Amino acid sequence: MRAMVRPLAERPHATTRLFCLPYAGGGASVFRDWAAALPADIEPWAVQLPGREDRLGTPPLRRMGEVLNVLVPELIPHLDRPFALFGHSMGALVAWNLARSLRRMEAGSPVRLFVSGCVPPQVREATTHHTGTDQELLAKLRSWSATPEAVLADPELMQLLLPVVRADIEVVETYRFTEGPLLDCPVTAFAGTGEESAGGAALPRWGELTSGEFDLRMFPGGHFFLHSARPDVLAEISRRL
């Protein structure tokens, strides 16, 4: 079985590693085109959580604590050079908790944390989408406009995808924010201008979670501006690392 944390390109002379965490239901392939667009001094890595793509045979995780318990020891051996964390949607929430865990363990602090398409955890509203029926979950997926209709209409594919999406949403919806020491790294938040779930006025509150600098960058598009505005997203990441 391939590693949970894996490089997207081998760049031994890169000055910074960028660890990328996908949205709910997503896998390492979300970032497959990033290496070609990032400069040579950034080495992109992707996180492949259990239950998807080449880790399809392993049960998906359902609690944030479970995710951190398996991810932290996989990540620490690769923190031998400066690193940054990027996460989109669920991945942003995981990335922030990952940065907290690493700081608490004195295992390292990212040179920057990128939180994309995600409201700050201290203002997140309670939802229970993970308890819905398959049809309700399918409707939710359709509303996100990220999964091709051909996939949504394929019962066999959805039989594989829905349990992973449900588990990932459960990770987010059962997570409860707790006060703790601030991060000490810069935090950059990305959001789409047409993204209803972006939290609007709440986005600057990411800055409350760090003693470092904070900045916010908006991109045209909805929740998955990560794909539709990919060149601009990667340019902004590159400029900050």
TORGU-686804 format. One record per residue (C-alpha): x, y, z. Coordinates in steps of 0.25 Angstrom, whole numbers, always signed. Layout:
<recs>
[rec [X; Y; Z]] ...
</recs>
This chain:
<recs>
[rec [+0; +0; +0]] [rec [+5; +14; -4]] [rec [+9; +24; +7]] [rec [-2; +33; +13]] [rec [+7; +45; +11]] [rec [+14; +45; -3]] [rec [+22; +54; -11]] [rec [+16; +59; -24]] [rec [+30; +62; -30]] [rec [+44; +59; -25]] [rec [+51; +72; -23]] [rec [+63; +70; -14]] [rec [+68; +84; -15]] [rec [+54; +90; -12]] [rec [+55; +100; +0]] [rec [+40; +97; +5]] [rec [+31; +85; +5]] [rec [+16; +88; +3]] [rec [+7; +77; +9]] [rec [-7; +78; +2]] [rec [-20; +72; +8]] [rec [-32; +70; +0]] [rec [-47; +73; +2]] [rec [-57; +63; +6]] [rec [-57; +51; -3]] [rec [-45; +56; -10]] [rec [-31; +49; -11]] [rec [-17; +52; -15]] [rec [-21; +53; -29]] [rec [-28; +66; -26]] [rec [-13; +72; -26]] [rec [-8; +64; -38]] [rec [-5; +76; -47]] [rec [+1; +85; -36]] [rec [+15; +81; -38]] [rec [+16; +86; -52]] [rec [+11; +99; -48]] [rec [+19; +102; -35]] [rec [+33; +107; -35]] [rec [+45; +98; -33]] [rec [+48; +103; -19]] [rec [+34; +97; -15]] [rec [+33; +82; -13]] [rec [+18; +78; -13]] [rec [+13; +66; -5]] [rec [-1; +61; -4]] [rec [-8; +54; +7]] [rec [-16; +41; +3]] [rec [-26; +38; +15]] [rec [-31; +24; +16]] [rec [-43; +19; +8]] [rec [-40; +26; -6]] [rec [-33; +24; -19]] [rec [-21; +15; -16]] [rec [-25; +13; -2]] [rec [-39; +9; -5]] [rec [-38; -4; +3]] [rec [-36; +3; +16]] [rec [-48; +8; +24]] [rec [-49; +23; +24]] [rec [-48; +31; +37]] [rec [-59; +37; +44]] [rec [-54; +46; +55]] [rec [-43; +57; +55]] [rec [-36; +51; +66]] [rec [-34; +38; +57]] [rec [-29; +46; +46]] [rec [-19; +53; +54]] [rec [-15; +40; +61]] [rec [-11; +33; +48]] [rec [-6; +46; +40]] [rec [+3; +52; +50]] [rec [+13; +40; +51]] [rec [+13; +39; +36]] [rec [+16; +54; +34]] [rec [+27; +56; +45]] [rec [+38; +48; +37]] [rec [+37; +58; +26]] [rec [+38; +71; +34]] [rec [+53; +71; +32]] [rec [+52; +84; +24]] [rec [+43; +97; +24]] [rec [+29; +93; +21]] [rec [+15; +99; +19]] [rec [+1; +93; +20]] [rec [-10; +95; +10]] [rec [-24; +90; +12]] [rec [-37; +92; +4]] [rec [-51; +91; +11]] [rec [-50; +79; +20]] [rec [-35; +79; +17]] [rec [-33; +93; +23]] [rec [-40; +88; +36]] [rec [-30; +76; +37]] [rec [-18; +85; +33]] [rec [-21; +95; +44]] [rec [-23; +84; +55]] [rec [-10; +77; +49]] [rec [-2; +91; +51]] [rec [-8; +91; +65]] [rec [-4; +77; +68]] [rec [+10; +79; +63]] [rec [+12; +91; +71]] [rec [+7; +85; +84]] [rec [+17; +73; +81]] [rec [+28; +83; +78]] [rec [+30; +75; +65]] [rec [+30; +88; +56]] [rec [+22; +100; +51]] [rec [+19; +102; +37]] [rec [+25; +114; +30]] [rec [+10; +117; +26]] [rec [-3; +111; +27]] [rec [-13; +112; +15]] [rec [-27; +110; +19]] [rec [-36; +110; +6]] [rec [-51; +109; +5]] [rec [-54; +107; +20]] [rec [-60; +116; +31]] [rec [-52; +118; +43]] [rec [-55; +106; +53]] [rec [-59; +115; +64]] [rec [-71; +120; +56]] [rec [-75; +108; +49]] [rec [-90; +105; +50]] [rec [-95; +91; +54]] [rec [-100; +82; +42]] [rec [-103; +67; +41]] [rec [-102; +64; +26]] [rec [-95; +51; +30]] [rec [-107; +45; +36]] [rec [-115; +47; +23]] [rec [-120; +36; +14]] [rec [-111; +33; +2]] [rec [-121; +41; -7]] [rec [-120; +53; +2]] [rec [-104; +52; +2]] [rec [-105; +50; -13]] [rec [-113; +63; -15]] [rec [-103; +70; -6]] [rec [-91; +65; -15]] [rec [-99; +70; -27]] [rec [-101; +84; -21]] [rec [-86; +85; -19]] [rec [-84; +84; -34]] [rec [-70; +77; -32]] [rec [-74; +63; -36]] [rec [-77; +60; -51]] [rec [-91; +56; -54]] [rec [-86; +44; -61]] [rec [-80; +39; -47]] [rec [-93; +43; -39]] [rec [-102; +35; -49]] [rec [-93; +23; -48]] [rec [-98; +14; -36]] [rec [-86; +5; -36]] [rec [-77; +18; -34]] [rec [-86; +24; -24]] [rec [-86; +11; -16]] [rec [-71; +14; -15]] [rec [-71; +29; -13]] [rec [-83; +31; -4]] [rec [-77; +24; +9]] [rec [-64; +32; +8]] [rec [-72; +45; +6]] [rec [-81; +42; +18]] [rec [-69; +38; +27]] [rec [-61; +51; +23]] [rec [-74; +60; +26]] [rec [-75; +53; +39]] [rec [-61; +57; +42]] [rec [-65; +71; +40]] [rec [-78; +71; +46]] [rec [-74; +64; +59]] [rec [-62; +73; +61]] [rec [-64; +83; +73]] [rec [-55; +95; +74]] [rec [-47; +96; +87]] [rec [-39; +108; +91]] [rec [-24; +106; +92]] [rec [-10; +113; +89]] [rec [-10; +121; +77]] [rec [-2; +117; +65]] [rec [+11; +125; +63]] [rec [+11; +124; +47]] [rec [+5; +133; +37]] [rec [-9; +129; +32]] [rec [-14; +131; +18]] [rec [-29; +129; +16]] [rec [-34; +127; +1]] [rec [-49; +127; -3]] [rec [-58; +128; -15]] [rec [-66; +141; -17]] [rec [-78; +132; -21]] [rec [-77; +122; -9]] [rec [-89; +122; +0]] [rec [-82; +114; +10]] [rec [-69; +123; +11]] [rec [-75; +130; +23]] [rec [-73; +144; +17]] [rec [-71; +153; +29]] [rec [-66; +142; +37]] [rec [-53; +139; +29]] [rec [-44; +149; +35]] [rec [-46; +142; +48]] [rec [-36; +132; +44]] [rec [-27; +143; +48]] [rec [-31; +141; +63]] [rec [-25; +127; +63]] [rec [-10; +131; +61]] [rec [-1; +141; +67]] [rec [+6; +142; +53]] [rec [+1; +151; +41]] [rec [-12; +148; +34]] [rec [-17; +151; +20]] [rec [-29; +147; +12]] [rec [-30; +145; -3]] [rec [-43; +144; -11]] [rec [-44; +137; -25]] [rec [-55; +137; -35]] [rec [-64; +124; -34]] [rec [-71; +116; -24]] [rec [-67; +106; -14]] [rec [-58; +99; -24]] [rec [-50; +111; -29]] [rec [-38; +102; -25]] [rec [-40; +96; -39]] [rec [-47; +107; -47]] [rec [-36; +118; -42]] [rec [-25; +108; -41]] [rec [-14; +116; -48]] [rec [-17; +128; -39]] [rec [-18; +120; -26]] [rec [-4; +114; -29]] [rec [+2; +127; -32]] [rec [-3; +133; -19]] [rec [+3; +121; -12]] [rec [+16; +122; -19]] [rec [+17; +137; -16]] [rec [+15; +134; -1]] [rec [+26; +123; +0]] 
</recs>
